[in-house]
Amino acid sequence: MTSTTYSIKGMTCGHCVNSVSTELGGLPGVTDVTVDLASGNAVVVSDQPLDPEVVREAVDEAGYELVG
């Protein structure tokens, strides 16, 4: 298992958190997603390390921006 923290820009409410959680949770190999609105961070637990570009695309699809 791999746990990675991503910083996400643009989230302002609970709906934002749900959108990001849904998109990241749908990625292959992801077993858990925790999104913290206050910090703007998402912790993603997966079977293997995720391709950063795949994560970026999922966050973009939710309507937000992956920082870094």
N, C-alpha and C positions, 0 to 999 in steps of 0.2 A: 504494500500500500504506500502511496505517495500523497503527502499533504502539501499543497502549494497555496500561498496567499497572493491574491491579485488585488491591485488598487484600481477602483472603477470611479470614473468621473461622471457627474451628472445626475446621480440618484438623489431624489428629494423627498420620497414618501414610501409608504408601505407597498404601493403598487409597483414602484420601481424595483424594490427588493424582490417581489414576487416574479417580475418579468425576468430579472437577471438569474434568479434561482432556477426558474423553469428552463431557460435556455442552457445554462451551464449543466444542470442536472440531466439534460437530454443527450449530452455528449457521450460517446461510447467509452465505457470503462469507468465512468464517474459513479461513485457509490454514495457520496454525501456532499452537500453544498450548504455552507452557512454564510449568509450575507449580513454584514453589519452596516446599517444605514449611517450611524454616527461617524464611523471611521472611514466609510467608503470602501471597506475591504470585503473580499469574498474569499473564503477558505474552501478549497476544492480538494476532496479526497478521491483518489482514483487508483485503479489497479496498477497503472503504469504512468510515468510522466506524460503530460499532455503536450501536444504541439502548440507552442504559443500562438501561432497564427490561427489555429482552430479555435482557441479560446477567444482571441480577439474578434473573430468573425461571429462567434456566439454572442458576445457582449454587444457588438455592433447591431446584430439582429434584434436584440432586446431594446436598442435605441440609446445605448450609452457608450462610453469610451474607456477602453482599457489604457491605463497609464503605465508608461514604461515599456 
